[in-house]
Amino acid sequence: MAAGKKKLRVFGLGGLGEIGKNISVLEYGNDLIVIDCGVAFPQDEMLGIDLVIPDFSYLVANHHKIRGIFLTHAHEDHIGSVPYLLRELSARIFGTRLTLGLVGNKLKEHGLSAQAELTVLNPGQSVQVGCFEVEFIRVTHSVADSVAIAINTPMGRVIHSGDFKVDFTPIQGEPMDLQRLAVLGDKGVRLFMCESTNVLAKGYTMSERTVGRMFEQVFEESPGQRLMIAMFSSNIDRIQQVLTSCIRHKRKVLFMGRSMITAAKTAAELGYLDIPKGLVIDVNEARNYTPQQLCIITTGSQGEQMAALSRMAASDHRQIVVTPSDKIIISASPIPGNEKMISRVINDLLKLGAEVIYEGMMEVHVSGHAKEEELKLMHALVRPQYLMPVHGEYRHLKHHKDLAVSMGMPKENVFLMDIGQVLEITAGDAKLNGTVPSGQLLVDGLGIGDVGNVVLRDRKHLSEDGLIIAAVGIAADGDGCQIISGPDIISRGFVFVRENDDLMQGARSVVIESLLDIRGKQSQDTQFIKTRIRDDLKEFIWQRTKRNPMIFPVLLEV
C-alpha cells in the first residue's frame, strides 16, 4: 500500500442509530475482520416480518478480504445473523466455547456447518489474522463467556467493548478483567468502540446475583403454585440460578421452547450449567407431578408470537395449559419496540387467572449493560484518543458523546456515526470519509430480502383499510370491449358484504358505468381500463364511506 494511502477504515453495518443488528467492520488494505453479526426484532409496522438482518452486500463483494468473524458473546443481537451471512460466503469464526457452541447449533439447523471453521479463543488469548492481532478480554454480561476485543492494527490499537457491565460477583467465572484494560490504556488506544445501550441510566447496574435472591424469595412464597419463568434462552447464568432454587425446593424442571431446550442442552454439555441427574423432566412426564412440584423455564420473555409463553397465553399450546394456580415470572425488560407484544401476553395470562410478576413489580431482572458510572470507569481505564459510540439509538450515542466530553475528551474526537459511514484513521488523524453499502434485509419465512418498503406499505394498507376486488369478464368488439360477465365485487377486510348490499351494488354500477364510458377511448388498453375502474371506484367508496381500501381490478378477457 502506498505511503499516502495507509488508513484503517472502521464502520458499522448495524447497531448504530438502532437497538440490535450489531455488526462492525475493520478494514486495512486487503485485510478485513468482522465483529459480531446480529439480528434485530421487527418493528410494529413490519407486518409479517420475522427478523431484521444487516445488508451484507459489502462483505459479499469483499469476501476475499475477510480474515475472520469475531463474536463477543452469544446473544441473538450479536450472533443471530451468522447463518444468513454464511449463505453468501465461507469464513473462519472466532468465539469463546459457549458462544461457538450456540452458533454451531444455528449452523446445523441451517445446514451450513461446512461453511464455517469455528475456532475457540479464550479470554486472554490472541490470534494473528492478516495484519490484525486480535485479543479477547474477559468481561461480565448477562450471558457467560462474554468478551471485549482488543485489535492491534497498523494504525494503532482499537478496543471494542462488546456488551458488558461491571459485576464483581458473577455467577460463574472471574470478574471483568479491568486490569488488562488498564494495561492496554497505558500502552495507548487509538479508537474505543464502546457500547451505549444503558448510557441513559444513572449509577451502576446491579449484580446478576440480585435476581437469584429474588427467585429464592419467589420460590419460598409459592409453595402451592406451579412456577413458570420466562427469559432469554442464552441467559445461562440466570437459568443456573433458577435450577439452584429448584434443587433447594425439590421442584422438577421443564424446559419449554426449542431455543431454550437447545441452549440448556449445549450449555450443560460444555459445563456451563450444572444439572443434577433427574432434575429435568420431559413434558410427557409432567403429568406424574403435582403443580407445586414443577417449575417451567420457557422462552417468550419478549412476547414473540410463536414463543412458548405467547402460545400458552393464547391457550394455543398443545401441552401446557395456564391455570389460576400458576405464578409466572417474566425475567426480562422489553427490547424497544416489543412493549406492546409483552403487554398483550401479560394481559392474556392475567385473564386466564394466573399471577404474573414482571419488571417494575419485583427485581426479577437486571440489565446486562453498563450504566453511566460503569462507562465512566471504562473510559478512565482505556483513555482512548478517539471514541466511536456503538450499540444504541442516536439519543444513546449522543449522550455517550456528552459523557466522554465531560471527562475531558475533545468533542471533535468523538464520532457519532450512522450505519455505512466510514471512519478513516491514519497515522496523523481520524475523519469521516465516505460510505459503504448498508441497510437492512427483512426475513419473512424462508424469504430473505424479497420483502421491501413497497410490500410493507401494501401490507400496512391492507391491514388498515382492507381490499376490494372488482372482477369483470370482457370481450373485444368493434367499439372496444363488451361486458361478458360480472362485474363481481369482492370485499376482504373492508366491510361485511351481507350487511352492505347497497354499497356493493353501487360499486358494481360504478364499474359498469366506467366500462361503458370508455368504449372507443383507448378501451383495448387493459391497463387504461384498470386505472379508470380503480379511480372511479376509489372516488365512489370514499364518498360513501370516507375509507380508502386497496382496489384491485381484475379483467378476464374472453
Secondary structure by P-SEA (a helix, b strand, c coil): cccccbbbbbbbccccccccbbbbbbbcccbbbbcccccccccccccccccccccaaaaaaacccccbbbbcccccccccaaaaaaacbbbbbbbcaaaaaaaaaaaaaaccccccbbbbbcccbbbbccccbbbbbbbbccccbbbbbbbbccccbbbbbcccccccccccccccaaaaaaaaaaacccccccccccccccccccccaaaaaaaaaaaaacccbbbbbbccccaaaaaaaaaaaaaaabbbbbbccaaaaaaaaaaaaacccccccccccccccccccccccbbbbbcccccccccaaaaaaacccccccccccbbbbbcccccccaaaaaaaaaaaaaaabbbbbccccccccccccccaaaaaaaaaaacccbbbbccccaaaaaaaaaaaaaacccccccccccccbbbbbcccccccccccbbbbbbbcccccccccaaaaaaaaaaacbbbbbbbbbbbbcccccccccccbbbbcccccccccaaaaaaaaaaaaaaaaaaccccccaaaaaaaaaaaaaaaaaaaacccccbbbbbbbcc
